[in-house]
Amino acid sequence: MSSSAAEVKNRPPRQLGDRVFKGLATGAASLILIALAGVGIFLTSEGFPAFTASKSQIPGEVTIVAYIWPLVFGTVLGAAIALLIAAPLSIGVALFISHYAPRRLAAPLGYLIDLLAAVPSVVYGLWGIFYLAPRMTPLFLWLDQHVSFIPLFSGPASPTGRTMLTVGVVLAVMILPISTALCREVFLQTPRLHEEAALALGATRWEMVRMTVFPHARSGMVSAAMLGLGRALGETMAVAMVLSVSGVVTFNLISSTNPSTIAANIALQFPEATGVAVNVLVASGLVLFILTFLINFAARAVVNRRKEFSGAN
Amino acid sequence: MNRSSLSRTALLGVVSLTAALGLSACGAGNEKSSSDTTSPSSGGTSLSGTLNGSGSSAQEAAMAAWKAGFQTANPSVTVNYDPAGSSAGREQFIAGSVPFAGSDAYLTTDELKAATKTCGAAPIEVPVYVSPIAVIYNLPGVDKLQLSPATLTQIFAGKITQWDDPAIAADNPSAKLPSTAITTVHRSDGSGTTDNFTDYMNQVDSTDWTYGQTDTWPIKSGEGAEGTSGVVAAVTQGQGTIGYADNSAAGSLSKASIKVGSSYVAPSAAAASKVLDESKPVPGRDATTDQAIAVNRTSTTAGVYPLILVSYQIVCPKYSSSSTANLVKAFETYVVSSDGQAAAAKAAGSAPLTSALSQKAQAAIDTIAG
């Protein structure tokens, strides 16, 4: 009797707490949606005049499509190079930390990788300009001299090293921490029994990783890559500082003339932009917004499709 | 312009919030609120309050010196300057959100109309910052480079691509020029320096430079770099590179001399201010208050360096509050004074205004109704 009375007494405050917390959580969740919708509305309403503007009002006197297309191309190209470098690297690093490194080494190494994420992008930009770019120059010269028949390296090699390939490397280093951290987490979640079973059947460690860890982590690795890609697409400062931009569309990765990226172009042109030029920049921002959305949707679709085969359930 | 007002307003909100925060931080120390301003224009120290400006980033270093000098003379005045860019500064001035703007270009005819509406009378434009633009290059073995205007233009237009080109050799008979490829370095962001540099090429050789005067580099070749420091870094790192940057930022890089008349002139503050004496005011404006200068880039007078950047400050002839008017008047008076110009020259390596220009600017500033 007394205990149930106590329960009854305890219930009202708990309900209050429940209600408050529910309210807070719902509020936080809807705030995100409102913020996102606000950004979308702003980009659309401010970017719209650019789509109806005449050629003469747009910087460079081109159509809006001709203005934004090279930027989209550059954005995707830079991010793709970064992903191409960072994805295998982060899977390797994550695998080393989760399955190969001795425990005493694994933890500090994990922290170090996470620390890379804390470095501001301006610092990566400075590192790109003053350290990486000059050291890439000899490589570009070599590529230009020996393999210039490949369109990617058709040259002429940039004498300063501030090229799309350098930017790709800088971006790869920037997205490495987030991809690695995610991969490491999913690798660690491989069921212990699966791994032991594989080893018991006589598999080597690499075979065990291939048979149990990778199938289990496939969707996780895809999301890790996509998160990294998202960061690379939107990176502004480092690209604006490192890349020598010209507004061309080219797959040539080692010359001085490179396509700019949407984010970097906004950062570079906004301070001196007036009138419709501002609308054009906002419109390019809208395109980036949509691009990022599409890539995230695609990633989610991939993850969902793979889920039933992953062995995670 | 109306269409972008939302984004500008948002930006302004952030800027004014920052200014307000900075203000309250200072206010606590000074124990004086920002709005109480005392007796009009009776020599420096009686002034108090806050003066906000926005615009040209080229003026930033000079502005730091002016702020320091003016605030030392008037301890209860705070001057804030947001180096948001010339266009942003002009736009904010026209919107009435800042009492003065710094700009590397004078107001366009449309902007002039809008600003006249904002001020209630034609705005006052005075040149405050004159700086030579140096043509910097990095070519090992060539310490001294001379360029005629046509050669310079052809290099930047991409028509001369190698350092041992006959045109360059003709300008430099004694130099040993290597066959290195030329990499031109330009600003990848919109910039008053680019605006003045393209104006120069447009005036001296419009057959080779067909792209007109523009603040964004118009050609899709050469190397782009962000900001003056980015250009200097790119020129320093590459071999066979050539670019343009504010003379004070060129550091230890070699600077080319430009052919004027029959001699070659190296960039210097003295040679830069000389060209202003030869330049005419922009036609169609009241030259007493609107001192926009059409720089004479084609001068042939010996010892003149025509590749310069002229940056202005734009103010209203009257303000709704007399305290703001007095602050603006006192500040601008200091900026164009020999003290102010010397401080800027020391801090930013600019060319001080000649005394004739300084007096003319002062006369315009005197028309501000206090």
Chai-1 contact restraints between the chains, C-beta under 6 A:
chainA,res_idxA,chainB,res_idxB,connection_type,confidence,min_distance_angstrom,max_distance_angstrom,comment,restraint_id
A,E46,B,L6,contact,1.0,0.0,6.0,A-B,restraint_1
A,E46,B,S7,contact,1.0,0.0,6.0,A-B,restraint_2
A,P49,B,R3,contact,1.0,0.0,6.0,A-B,restraint_3
A,I129,B,A233,contact,1.0,0.0,6.0,A-B,restraint_4
A,P134,B,Q237,contact,1.0,0.0,6.0,A-B,restraint_5
A,P159,B,T183,contact,1.0,0.0,6.0,A-B,restraint_6
A,P159,B,G238,contact,1.0,0.0,6.0,A-B,restraint_7
A,P159,B,Q239,contact,1.0,0.0,6.0,A-B,restraint_8
A,T160,B,A234,contact,1.0,0.0,6.0,A-B,restraint_9
A,T160,B,Q237,contact,1.0,0.0,6.0,A-B,restraint_10
A,T160,B,G238,contact,1.0,0.0,6.0,A-B,restraint_11
A,A240,B,E226,contact,1.0,0.0,6.0,A-B,restraint_12
A,M241,B,E226,contact,1.0,0.0,6.0,A-B,restraint_13
A,S244,B,E223,contact,1.0,0.0,6.0,A-B,restraint_14
A,S244,B,G224,contact,1.0,0.0,6.0,A-B,restraint_15
A,V245,B,S188,contact,1.0,0.0,6.0,A-B,restraint_16
A,V245,B,G224,contact,1.0,0.0,6.0,A-B,restraint_17
A,S246,B,K220,contact,1.0,0.0,6.0,A-B,restraint_18
A,G247,B,K220,contact,1.0,0.0,6.0,A-B,restraint_19
A,V248,B,K220,contact,1.0,0.0,6.0,A-B,restraint_20
A,S256,B,E223,contact,1.0,0.0,6.0,A-B,restraint_21
A,T257,B,S221,contact,1.0,0.0,6.0,A-B,restraint_22
A,L268,B,S188,contact,1.0,0.0,6.0,A-B,restraint_23
A,L268,B,D189,contact,1.0,0.0,6.0,A-B,restraint_24
A,Q269,B,G190,contact,1.0,0.0,6.0,A-B,restraint_25
A,P271,B,A84,contact,1.0,0.0,6.0,A-B,restraint_26
A,P271,B,G85,contact,1.0,0.0,6.0,A-B,restraint_27
A,P271,B,A88,contact,1.0,0.0,6.0,A-B,restraint_28
A,E272,B,G85,contact,1.0,0.0,6.0,A-B,restraint_29
A,E272,B,S87,contact,1.0,0.0,6.0,A-B,restraint_30
A,E272,B,G190,contact,1.0,0.0,6.0,A-B,restraint_31
A,E272,B,D215,contact,1.0,0.0,6.0,A-B,restraint_32
A,T274,B,S87,contact,1.0,0.0,6.0,A-B,restraint_33
A,G275,B,M1,contact,1.0,0.0,6.0,A-B,restraint_34
A,V278,B,S4,contact,1.0,0.0,6.0,A-B,restraint_35
A,N279,B,R3,contact,1.0,0.0,6.0,A-B,restraint_36
A,N279,B,S4,contact,1.0,0.0,6.0,A-B,restraint_37
